[in-house]
């Protein structure tokens, strides 16, 4: 039986492998979008708690060597405010401000140009996390496989071969070995 548990941390909504993805900019695919509702957390720079709805995005990418990695966004409050982290994130990914009433879950399966960086934990000394430092749309043609080379022109047809000459008949009285 699967039991849904409320997240104990609001920094990430995904369980990620222990191996840290490398720093750099990669063409990544959004492989999951997760929403969690009615999460209790402390307000920003306050001791008060509030109940909020959170969302996060999980991306997968491969290095030049072909090694697969995953990296997730931090949990972001579901908010359409222009000052919200979610709005800024989607604006960077889309290259324009998102429309109100639009379901951002449709971004699942879409590609993005993500820059992965490493950030030390604020509460756990010696622990480093991979973070998405920036996101943008994939430029046209960027990351696409190069086009296949054009087919070579057909080789010219060779001239007709001269008629075959009959092989000489060996003379039985000939003493030469050839």
Residue, then its C-alpha position, 0 to 999 in steps of 0.5 A: x500500500x502506498x501512503x502519501x506523506x507530507x514533505x518534511x522539507x520544503x526545499x525539494x519535493x523529489x528524492x534525488x540520487x546521491x551523485x551530484x550532477x556536474x556544473x555547467x549548462x545542459x539541454x535538459x528535459x522536464x521529466x516531472x512536475x510535482x504539486x503538494x497542497x496545504x503544506x505548513x511552513x514558516x513564513x519568510x523572515x518570521x516565526x509564524x507558520x502558514x499553509x501554502x501550495x508548492x510546486x517543483x520541476x524535475x529535469x533530466x539531462x546527459x553529459x557529453x559522455x552520455x552519463x544521465x543526471x537529474x536536478x530539481x528546482x527548489x519547492x516554489x509557492x504556487x503563485x501568479x504574482x510577478x514577484x514570485x519565484x514560480x513566475x520568474x522561473x516560468x518567465x525564464x523558461x518560456x522567454x516571456x511572462x506566463x499567461x494567467x489561468x495556464x496549466x504549467x504542468x504541460x511543460x512536462x516533456x519540454x526541453x530547456x537550457x539549464x545551468x546547474x551550479x553547486x550550493x553548500x547547505x545552509x544548515x548541514x556543514x559539508x553538504x553540497x546541493x545541485x541547483x538550477x542557477x538559470x533556465x531559458x528556452x532552447x535556442x532554435x537548432x541548439x542541441x539538435x543533431x547535425x543534419x545528415x550529409x547530403x548524398x554524394x552525387x552518383x558516380x559517373x558510369x564507366x565506359x563500356x569495357x572492350x570486348x574480351x580477348x580469348x585466352x591463348x591456347x597452350x601449345x603442347x610442344x611449347x617448353x616454356x612454363x608460362 
